[in-house]
Amino acid sequence: MSEGHRESPPHEHQHDMEGEVRHEAAGAGAHYRPPGWFTRNVANRAVAGLTRAGLSIWGSRVLEVRGRSSGRLQRIPVNVLELDGNRYLVSARGEGQWVRNVRAAAGDLVLLLGRRRTRWVATEIGGAEKTAVLRGYLKRWKAEVGTFFDGVDADSSDAEIEAVAARHPAFVLRAAP
């Protein structure tokens, strides 16, 4: 399951070794690896459909956040990591649209599982907390997302994880007031 592509800012395109297009936001240097056709049109839709039906696939939820440009609700399947009593969202593909929308919404988002809607406030994390979260994320979903971490995995050193951390935004979730 991968973050989808909803709103499209101007991009320059570069192909990576897997044949995917890397998007670098014009002038910003933001890292983003968009999903391919199969992920976007088959895998994400299947996981989102199952999640909306109330079946969580390894912690999957549907993220609902207001689009920063359109103002419309955007929905995308995500993996929620539970680690040390906290919940986290990690963008394996980088500075995707959901990340930009969550930032613009001051972290206000909803996670859906079946008919259950839970409001959260997401706060971006860094430092040692982010290193531990990325390690936990890779341990849980390496088979699914490992390719986006340039050879870094859960057994990599802190320094190796920190070297790629800036390309993978991570947020801690707190219950919304």
TIKOL-588870 format. One record per residue: residue in three letters; x, y, z of N, C-alpha, C, O in turn. Coordinates in Angstrom, 1 decimal. Each point is the difference from the previous one (the first is absolute). Example, Ala and Ser with C-alpha at 12.3 -4.5 7.8 and 13.67 -1.06 7.14 Angstrom:
! residues 2
  code    n_px    n_py    n_pz   ca_px   ca_py   ca_pz    c_px    c_py    c_pz    o_px    o_py    o_pz
   ALA    13.2    -5.7     7.8    -0.9     1.2     0.0     0.9     1.2     0.0     1.0     0.0     0.7
   SER    -1.4     1.1    -1.4     0.9     1.1     0.0    -0.8     1.1     0.8     0.5     1.1     0.1
***
This chain:
! residues 177
  code    n_px    n_py    n_pz   ca_px   ca_py   ca_pz    c_px    c_py    c_pz    o_px    o_py    o_pz
   MET     0.9    -1.2     0.0    -0.9     1.2     0.0     0.9     1.2     0.0     1.0     0.1     0.7
   SER    -1.3     0.9    -1.5     0.8     1.1    -0.1    -0.8     1.3    -0.1    -1.2     0.0    -0.3
   GLU     1.9     1.1     0.7    -0.7     1.2    -0.1    -0.4     0.4    -1.4     0.7    -0.3    -0.9
   GLY    -1.9     0.8     0.7    -0.5     0.3    -1.3     0.4     1.4    -0.4     0.7     0.8     0.7
   HIS    -1.1    -0.4    -1.9     0.4     1.3    -0.6    -1.4     0.7    -0.3    -0.7    -0.4    -0.9
   ARG     0.4     1.4     1.6    -1.3     0.7    -0.1     0.2     1.3    -0.7    -0.4     0.2    -1.2
   GLU     0.9     0.8     1.9     0.2     1.3    -0.6     1.4     0.1    -0.6     0.9    -0.5     0.6
   SER    -0.8     1.2    -1.7     1.3     0.0    -0.7     0.6     1.3    -0.1    -0.4     0.8    -0.9
   PRO     1.4    -0.5     1.7     0.8     1.2    -0.2     1.0    -0.2    -1.2     0.1    -1.1    -0.5
   PRO     0.5     2.2     0.0     0.9    -0.2    -1.1     1.2    -0.8     0.4     0.5     0.1     1.2
   HIS    -0.1    -1.0    -2.0     1.1    -0.9     0.3     1.0    -0.1    -1.2    -0.3     0.3    -1.1
   GLU     1.5    -0.7     1.5     1.0    -0.4    -1.0     0.0    -1.5     0.2    -0.2    -0.5     1.1
   HIS     0.5    -0.3    -2.1    -0.1    -1.4     0.1     1.4    -0.6    -0.3     0.8     0.5    -0.8
   GLN    -0.4    -1.5     1.6     1.2    -0.8    -0.2    -0.4    -1.5     0.2    -0.8    -0.3     0.9
   HIS     1.4    -0.5    -1.7    -0.3    -1.4     0.1     1.0    -0.7     1.0     1.2     0.4    -0.1
   ASP    -1.7    -1.2     1.0     1.0    -0.7     0.9     0.2    -1.4    -0.6    -0.5    -0.4    -1.1
   MET     1.3    -0.4     1.8     0.4    -1.3    -0.4    -1.1    -1.0    -0.2     0.1    -0.9    -0.8
   GLU    -1.2     1.1     1.6    -1.2    -0.9    -0.2    -0.9     0.4    -1.1    -1.0    -0.7    -0.2
   GLY     1.3     1.7    -0.5    -0.8     0.5    -1.1    -1.1     1.0     0.4    -0.7     0.5    -0.8
   GLU     0.6    -0.3     2.1    -1.0     1.0     0.5     0.6     1.4    -0.3     1.2     0.2    -0.2
   VAL    -2.1     0.7     0.2     0.4     1.4    -0.2     0.1     0.6     1.4    -0.9    -0.1     0.8
   ARG     2.1     0.8    -0.6     0.2     0.7     1.2    -0.5     1.4    -0.2     0.4     0.6    -1.0
   HIS    -1.2     0.0     1.8    -0.5     1.3    -0.1     0.8     0.9     1.0     0.1    -0.3     1.2
   GLU     0.5     1.3    -1.8     0.7     1.0     0.9    -0.8     1.3    -0.2    -0.1     0.5    -1.1
   ALA    -0.5     0.0     2.1    -0.8     1.2     0.0     0.9     1.1    -0.6     1.1     0.2     0.5
   ALA    -1.6     0.5    -1.4     0.8     1.0    -0.7     0.5     1.0     1.1    -0.7     0.7     0.7
   GLY     2.1    -0.6    -0.7     0.6     0.9     0.9     0.1    -0.4     1.5     0.8     0.6     0.7
   ALA    -1.6    -1.6    -0.3     0.0    -0.3     1.4     0.9    -1.2     0.4     0.4    -0.2     1.1
   GLY    -0.1    -0.7    -2.1     0.8    -1.1     0.2    -0.7    -1.1     0.9     0.7    -0.8     0.6
   ALA    -2.0     0.8    -0.6    -0.7    -0.9     0.8     0.0    -1.4    -0.6    -0.1    -0.1    -1.3
   HIS     0.4    -0.9     2.1     0.1    -1.4    -0.5    -1.4    -0.6     0.0    -0.7     0.0     0.9
   TYR     0.3    -0.6    -2.1    -1.2    -0.7    -0.1     0.1    -1.1    -1.1     0.4     0.3    -1.1
   ARG    -0.8    -1.5     1.4    -0.1    -1.1    -1.0    -1.4    -0.4    -0.1    -0.6    -0.7     0.8
   PRO    -0.1     1.2    -1.9    -1.4    -0.3    -0.1    -0.3    -1.5    -0.3     0.9    -0.7    -0.6
   PRO    -2.1     0.3     0.9    -0.3    -1.4    -0.3    -0.2    -0.2    -1.5    -0.4     0.9    -0.7
   GLY     0.7    -2.1     0.3    -0.3    -0.4    -1.4    -1.5    -0.3    -0.2    -0.8     0.1     0.9
   TRP     0.5    -0.4    -2.2    -1.4    -0.2    -0.3    -0.6    -1.1     0.8    -1.1     0.2     0.5
   PHE     1.7    -1.3    -0.4    -0.6    -1.2     0.8    -0.3     0.4     1.4    -1.0    -0.3     0.5
   THR     2.0     1.0     0.2    -0.2     0.3     1.4    -1.1     1.0     0.1    -0.9    -0.1     0.9
   ARG     0.8     1.1    -1.8    -1.0     1.1     0.1    -1.4    -0.6    -0.3    -0.9     0.4     0.6
   ASN     0.8    -1.2    -1.7    -1.3    -0.4    -0.5    -0.5    -1.3     0.5    -1.2    -0.3    -0.1
   VAL     2.1    -0.6     0.6    -0.4    -1.3     0.4     0.2    -0.1     1.5    -0.9    -0.2     0.8
   ALA     2.2     0.2    -0.4     0.3    -0.3     1.4    -0.6     1.0     1.0    -0.6    -0.4     1.0
   ASN     0.8     1.7    -1.2    -0.5     1.0     0.9    -1.5    -0.1     0.1    -0.6     0.1     1.1
   ARG    -0.1    -0.3    -2.3    -1.4     0.0     0.0    -0.5    -1.3     0.8    -1.0     0.1     0.7
   ALA     1.7    -1.2    -0.9    -0.4    -1.2     0.7     0.1     0.1     1.5    -0.9    -0.3     0.8
   VAL     2.1     0.8    -0.4     0.2     0.2     1.5    -1.0     1.0     0.6    -0.5    -0.2     1.0
   ALA     0.3     1.3    -1.8    -0.9     1.0     0.5    -1.4    -0.5     0.1    -0.7     0.2     1.0
   GLY     0.3    -1.0    -1.9    -1.4    -0.6     0.0    -0.1    -1.0     1.2    -1.0     0.0     0.7
   LEU     2.0    -0.8    -0.5    -0.1    -1.0     1.1     0.0     0.8     1.4    -0.7    -0.4     0.9
   THR     1.6     1.5    -0.9     0.0     0.8     1.3    -1.3     0.7     0.2    -0.5     0.0     1.1
   ARG    -0.1     0.5    -2.1    -1.3     0.6     0.1    -1.1    -1.0     0.4    -1.0     0.4     0.7
   ALA     1.2    -1.6    -1.1    -0.9    -1.1     0.4     0.2    -0.5     1.5    -0.7    -0.8     0.5
   GLY     1.8     1.3     0.1     0.3    -0.3     1.4     1.1    -1.0     0.2     0.2    -0.5     1.1
   LEU     0.5     0.1    -2.2     1.1    -1.0     0.1     1.3     0.7    -0.1     0.4     0.6    -1.0
   SER     0.4    -0.6     2.1     1.3     0.7     0.0     1.0    -1.0    -0.5     0.1    -1.2     0.6
   ILE     0.7     1.5    -1.6     1.1    -0.8    -0.5     1.3     0.5     0.7     0.5     1.1    -0.4
   TRP     0.0    -1.8     1.4     1.2     0.4     0.7     0.0     1.4     0.5     1.0     0.7    -0.2
   GLY    -2.0    -0.2     0.7    -0.1     1.3     0.6    -0.5     1.1    -1.0     0.1     1.2     0.3
   SER    -0.6    -1.6    -1.4    -0.5     0.9    -1.0    -1.2     0.8     0.5    -0.8    -0.5     0.7
   ARG     0.8     1.8    -1.2    -1.1     0.9     0.3    -0.1     0.8    -1.3     0.9     0.0    -0.8
   VAL    -2.1     0.7     0.6    -0.1     1.0    -1.0     0.2     1.3     0.6    -0.8     0.4     1.0
   LEU     1.8     0.4    -1.4     0.2     1.3     0.5    -0.9     1.0    -0.8    -0.1    -0.1    -1.2
   GLU    -0.5     0.9     2.0    -0.9     1.0    -0.6     0.5     1.4     0.5     0.1     0.2     1.2
   VAL     0.2     0.7    -2.2     0.6     1.3     0.3    -0.5     0.9    -1.1    -0.2    -0.3    -1.1
   ARG     0.0     1.6     1.5    -0.5     1.0    -0.9     1.2     0.4    -0.9     1.1     0.2     0.4
   GLY    -1.4    -0.2    -1.7     1.0     0.4    -1.0     0.4     1.5     0.2    -0.9     0.8     0.1
   ARG     2.1    -0.5    -0.2     0.5     1.3     0.3    -0.3     1.0    -1.1    -0.1     1.2     0.3
   SER    -0.1    -1.7    -1.5    -0.4     0.9    -1.1    -1.5    -0.1    -0.4    -0.6     1.0    -0.1
   SER     0.1    -2.2     0.1    -1.4    -0.2    -0.4    -1.0     0.2     1.1    -1.1     0.4    -0.3
   GLY     1.6    -0.6     1.5    -1.0     0.0     1.1    -0.9    -1.2     0.2    -0.7    -0.1     0.9
   ARG     0.9    -0.8    -1.9    -0.8    -1.2     0.1     0.6    -1.1     0.8     1.3     0.0     0.2
   LEU    -2.1    -0.9     0.4     0.6    -1.1     0.8     0.8    -0.9    -0.9    -0.6    -0.5    -1.0
   GLN     1.8     0.2     1.3     0.8    -1.0    -0.7     0.1    -1.2     0.9     0.1     0.0     1.2
   ARG    -0.2    -1.2    -1.9     0.1    -1.3     0.8     1.1    -0.8    -0.7     0.1    -0.2    -1.2
   ILE     0.7    -0.4     2.1     1.1    -0.9    -0.5     0.3    -1.1     1.0     0.0     0.3     1.2
   PRO     0.2    -1.5    -1.6     0.4    -1.0     1.0     1.4     0.2     0.5     0.9     0.4    -0.7
   VAL    -0.8    -0.6     2.0     1.3     0.2     0.7     0.2    -1.2     1.0    -0.9    -0.7     0.4
   ASN     2.2     0.5     0.0     0.3    -0.9     1.1     0.2     0.7     1.3     0.8     1.0     0.0
   VAL    -1.5    -1.4     1.0     0.2     0.7     1.3     0.9    -0.9     0.9    -0.3    -1.2     0.2
   LEU     1.4     1.7     0.2     1.0    -0.7     0.8    -0.3     0.2     1.5    -0.1     1.2     0.4
   GLU    -0.1    -2.3     0.3    -0.1     0.1     1.5     1.3    -0.4     0.6     0.5    -1.1    -0.3
   LEU     0.1     2.0     1.1     1.3    -0.2     0.5     0.1     0.7     1.4    -0.3     1.2     0.1
   ASP     0.6    -2.0     0.9     0.2     0.6     1.4    -1.2     0.8     0.4     0.2     1.0     0.7
   GLY    -1.4    -1.5    -1.0    -1.2     0.7     0.5    -0.4     1.2    -0.8    -1.0     0.6     0.3
   ASN     1.7    -0.3    -1.4    -0.4     1.1    -0.8    -0.4    -0.5    -1.4     0.4    -1.2    -0.4
   ARG    -1.0     2.0    -0.4    -0.4    -0.3    -1.4     0.8     1.0    -0.9     0.1     1.2     0.4
   TYR     0.3    -1.7    -1.5     0.8     0.9    -0.9    -0.4    -0.3    -1.5    -0.5    -1.1    -0.3
   LEU     0.7     2.2    -0.5    -0.2    -0.1    -1.4     1.4     0.3    -0.6     0.7     0.9     0.4
   VAL    -0.3    -1.7    -1.4     1.3     0.2    -0.7    -0.3     0.0    -1.5    -0.8    -0.8    -0.5
   SER     1.4     1.8    -0.2    -0.1     0.0    -1.4     1.2    -0.6    -0.6     1.1     0.6    -0.2
   ALA    -1.2    -1.9    -0.2     1.1    -0.7    -0.6     0.4     0.6    -1.3     1.2    -0.1    -0.3
   ARG    -2.1     0.6    -0.4     0.3     0.6    -1.4     0.5     1.4     0.1     0.4     0.6    -1.0
   GLY    -0.4     0.1     2.2     0.5     1.3     0.1    -1.1     1.1     0.1    -1.0    -0.3     0.6
   GLU     1.3     1.4    -1.2    -0.9     1.2     0.2    -1.2    -0.1    -0.9    -0.2     0.8    -0.9
   GLY    -0.6    -1.8     1.2    -1.2    -0.3    -0.8    -1.1     1.1     0.3     0.1     0.8     0.9
   GLN    -1.2    -0.9    -1.7    -1.1     0.9     0.2    -0.6     0.0     1.4    -0.4     1.0     0.5
   TRP     0.3    -2.3     0.0    -0.7     0.0     1.3     0.9     0.7     1.1    -0.5     0.6     0.9
   VAL     1.8    -0.7    -1.1     0.9     0.7     1.0    -0.2     1.5    -0.1    -0.1     0.6     1.0
   ARG     0.1    -0.1    -2.2    -0.2     1.4    -0.2    -1.4     0.5     0.5    -0.1     1.1     0.6
   ASN    -0.9    -1.9    -0.8    -1.3     0.3     0.5    -0.1     0.0     1.5    -0.6     0.9     0.6
   VAL     1.2    -1.9     0.0     0.0    -0.1     1.5     0.7     1.2     0.6    -0.4     0.6     0.9
   ARG     1.6    -0.2    -1.5     0.7     1.2     0.5    -0.9     1.2    -0.2    -0.1     0.8     1.0
   ALA    -0.5    -0.6    -2.1    -0.8     1.2    -0.3    -1.3     0.0     1.0    -0.5     1.1     0.3
   ALA     0.1    -2.3     0.1    -1.2     0.0     0.9     0.4     0.0     1.5    -0.8    -0.3     0.8
   ALA     2.0     0.7    -0.6     0.5     0.1     1.4    -0.1    -1.4     0.7    -0.2     0.0     1.2
   GLY     0.3    -1.0    -2.0     0.0    -1.4     0.6    -1.4    -0.6     0.2    -0.1    -1.1     0.4
   ASP    -0.9     1.9    -0.7    -1.4    -0.5     0.2    -0.3    -1.0    -1.0     0.0     0.3    -1.2
   LEU    -0.4    -1.6     1.6    -0.3    -1.0    -0.9    -0.9    -1.0     0.6    -0.3     0.0     1.2
   VAL    -0.3    -0.9    -2.0    -0.9    -1.0     0.4     0.6    -1.3    -0.5     0.4    -0.1    -1.2
   LEU    -0.5    -1.0     2.0     0.3    -1.3    -0.5    -1.2    -0.8     0.0    -0.8    -0.1     1.0
   LEU     0.5    -0.6    -2.1    -1.2    -0.8    -0.1     0.3    -1.5     0.0     1.0    -0.5    -0.6
   LEU    -1.8    -0.3     1.3     0.0    -1.4     0.0    -1.4    -0.4     0.0    -0.7     0.1     1.0
   GLY     0.2    -0.6    -2.1    -1.5    -0.3    -0.1    -0.7     1.3     0.2     0.3     1.0    -0.7
   ARG    -1.4    -1.0     1.5    -0.8     1.2     0.3     0.6     0.8     1.1    -0.5     1.1     0.3
   ARG     1.6    -1.6     0.3     0.6     0.7     1.1     0.9     1.1    -0.5     0.9    -0.2    -0.8
   ARG    -1.1     1.4     1.3     0.7     1.2    -0.4     0.7     0.5     1.3    -0.7     0.3     1.0
   THR     2.0    -0.2    -1.0     0.7     0.5     1.1     0.8     1.2    -0.3     0.9     0.0    -0.9
   ARG    -1.1     1.2     1.6     0.7     1.2    -0.3     1.3     0.0     0.7     0.1    -0.5     1.2
   TRP     1.0     0.9    -1.8     1.3     0.1     0.6     0.7     1.3    -0.4    -0.4     0.7    -0.9
   VAL     1.4    -0.3     1.7     0.8     1.1    -0.3     1.4    -0.6    -0.2     0.6    -0.6     0.9
   ALA     0.0     0.8    -2.1     1.3    -0.6    -0.3     1.1     1.1     0.2    -0.2     1.2    -0.5
   THR     1.2    -1.6     1.1     1.2     1.0     0.3     1.2    -0.7    -0.6     0.3    -1.1     0.3
   GLU     0.4     1.8    -1.2     1.2    -0.5    -0.7     1.1    -0.2     1.1     0.2     0.8     0.9
   ILE     0.5    -1.9    -1.1     1.1    -0.3     1.0     1.3     0.0    -0.7     0.1    -0.1    -1.2
   GLY     1.0     0.1     2.0     1.3    -0.1    -0.5     0.9    -0.6     1.0    -0.4    -0.5     1.1
   GLY     1.7     0.6    -1.3     1.0    -0.5     0.9    -0.1    -1.5     0.4    -0.3    -0.8    -0.9
   ALA     0.7     0.5     2.1     0.0    -1.4     0.5    -1.3    -0.7    -0.1    -0.1    -1.1    -0.3
   GLU    -1.0     1.9     0.6    -1.3    -0.6    -0.1    -0.3    -0.4    -1.5    -0.6    -1.1    -0.2
   LYS     0.9     1.9    -0.7    -0.2    -0.4    -1.4     0.8    -1.2    -0.4    -0.5    -0.8    -0.7
   THR     1.8     0.8     1.1     0.8    -1.2    -0.3    -0.6    -1.3     0.5    -0.1    -1.0    -0.7
   ALA    -0.4     1.1     1.9    -0.7    -1.2     0.6    -1.3    -0.4    -0.7    -0.3    -1.1    -0.3
   VAL    -0.4     2.1    -0.2    -1.3    -0.2    -0.7     0.3    -0.6    -1.4    -0.6    -0.9    -0.4
   LEU     1.6     1.5    -0.3     0.4    -0.6    -1.3     0.4    -1.4     0.1    -0.3    -0.9    -0.8
   ARG     1.1     0.6     1.9     0.5    -1.4     0.2    -1.2    -0.9     0.2    -0.1    -1.1    -0.5
   GLY    -0.9     1.5     1.4    -1.2    -0.8     0.2    -0.8    -0.2    -1.2    -0.6    -1.0    -0.3
   TYR     0.5     2.1    -0.5    -0.8     0.0    -1.3     0.6    -1.0    -0.9    -0.7    -0.8    -0.7
   LEU     2.1     0.8     0.5     0.6    -0.9    -0.9    -0.1    -1.4     0.5    -0.1    -1.0    -0.8
   LYS     0.2     0.8     2.1    -0.2    -1.4     0.6    -1.3    -0.5    -0.4    -0.1    -1.2    -0.3
   ARG    -0.9     2.0     0.4    -1.4    -0.5    -0.2    -0.3    -0.1    -1.5    -0.7    -1.0    -0.4
   TRP     1.1     1.9    -0.5    -0.4     0.1    -1.4     1.1    -0.1    -1.0    -0.2     0.5    -1.1
   LYS     1.4    -1.0     1.5     1.1     0.0    -0.9    -0.3    -0.6    -1.4     0.4     0.6    -1.0
   ALA    -1.1    -1.7     1.0    -0.3    -0.6    -1.3    -0.8     0.9    -0.9     0.1    -0.1    -1.2
   GLU    -1.0     0.9     1.8    -0.8     0.9    -0.8     0.7     1.3    -0.4    -0.3     0.5    -1.0
   VAL     1.1     0.1     1.9     0.5     1.3    -0.2     1.6     0.1     0.0     0.5     1.1    -0.2
   GLY     0.1    -2.2     0.4     1.5     0.0     0.0     0.7     0.6    -1.1     1.0     0.7     0.1
   THR    -1.6    -0.8    -1.3     0.6     0.6    -1.2     0.2     1.5     0.0     0.8     0.6    -0.6
   PHE    -1.7     0.0     1.4     0.0     1.5     0.1     1.1     0.5     1.0     0.1     1.2     0.1
   PHE     0.6    -2.1     0.6     0.9     0.4     1.0     1.5    -0.2    -0.4     0.9     0.0     0.8
   ASP    -0.7    -0.2    -2.1     1.4     0.0    -0.6     0.9    -1.0     0.7     1.1     0.4     0.4
   GLY    -1.6    -1.6    -0.1     0.9    -1.0     0.6     0.0     0.0     1.5     0.6    -0.9     0.7
   VAL    -1.2     1.9    -0.1     0.0     0.1     1.5    -1.2    -0.9     0.5    -1.1     0.0    -0.6
   ASP     1.4    -0.8     1.7    -1.1    -0.8     0.5     0.0     0.1     1.5     0.8     0.8     0.6
   ALA    -1.6    -1.6     0.1    -0.2     0.1     1.5     1.3    -0.4     0.7     0.2     0.4     1.1
   ASP     0.7    -1.2    -1.8     1.3    -0.3     0.7     1.1     0.9    -0.3     1.1    -0.2     0.4
   SER    -1.4     1.3    -1.2     1.1     1.0    -0.3     0.3     0.8     1.3    -0.8     0.0     0.9
   SER     2.0     0.6    -0.9     0.4     0.8     1.1    -0.8     1.3     0.1    -0.7     0.4    -1.0
   ASP     0.7     0.2     2.2    -0.7     1.3     0.1     0.5     1.0    -1.0    -0.8     0.7    -0.6
   ALA     2.1    -0.7     0.3     0.5     1.0    -0.9    -0.5    -0.3    -1.4    -0.3     1.0    -0.8
   GLU     0.2    -2.2     0.4    -0.6    -0.4    -1.3    -1.4     0.5    -0.2    -0.5     0.5    -1.0
   ILE    -0.3    -0.8     2.1    -1.4     0.4     0.0    -0.1     1.5    -0.1    -0.8     0.6    -0.7
   GLU     1.6     0.1     1.5     0.0     1.5     0.1     0.4     0.6    -1.4    -0.5     1.1    -0.3
   ALA     1.3    -1.8    -0.4     0.4     0.5    -1.3    -1.1     0.1    -1.0     0.0     0.8    -1.0
   VAL    -1.1    -1.7     1.1    -1.1     0.1    -0.9    -1.3     0.6     0.7    -1.0     0.2    -0.7
   ALA     1.1     0.1     2.0    -1.2     0.4     0.7    -0.6     1.3    -0.6    -1.2     0.1     0.1
   ALA     2.0     0.8    -0.6    -0.6     1.3    -0.5    -1.0    -0.3    -1.1    -0.8     0.9    -0.3
   ARG     1.0    -2.0    -0.4    -0.8    -0.3    -1.2    -1.3    -0.7     0.4    -0.8    -0.3    -0.9
   HIS     0.5     0.0     2.2    -1.1    -0.8     0.4    -0.7     0.7     1.2     0.3    -0.3     1.1
   PRO    -1.2     1.3    -1.4    -0.7     0.7     1.1    -0.7    -1.0     0.9    -0.6    -1.0    -0.5
   ALA     0.6     1.2     1.8    -0.7    -0.8     1.0    -0.7     0.9     1.0     0.5     1.1     0.3
   PHE    -1.7    -1.6     0.1    -0.8     0.8     0.9    -0.5    -0.9     1.1    -0.3    -1.2    -0.2
   VAL     0.3     1.7     1.4    -0.6    -0.6     1.2    -1.5     0.4     0.0    -0.3     1.2    -0.3
   LEU    -0.6    -2.1     0.6    -1.4     0.4     0.1    -0.5     0.1     1.4     0.3    -0.9     0.8
   ARG    -1.0     1.9    -0.5    -0.7     0.2     1.3    -1.5     0.2    -0.2    -0.4     0.6    -1.0
   ALA    -0.4    -1.1     1.9    -1.4     0.1    -0.1    -0.4     1.5    -0.1     0.5     0.8     0.7
   ALA    -1.3    -0.5    -1.6    -0.5     1.4    -0.2    -0.9     0.4     1.2    -0.7    -0.8     0.5
   PRO     0.9     2.1     0.0    -0.8     0.4     1.1    -1.5     0.1    -0.4    -0.8     0.4     0.8
***
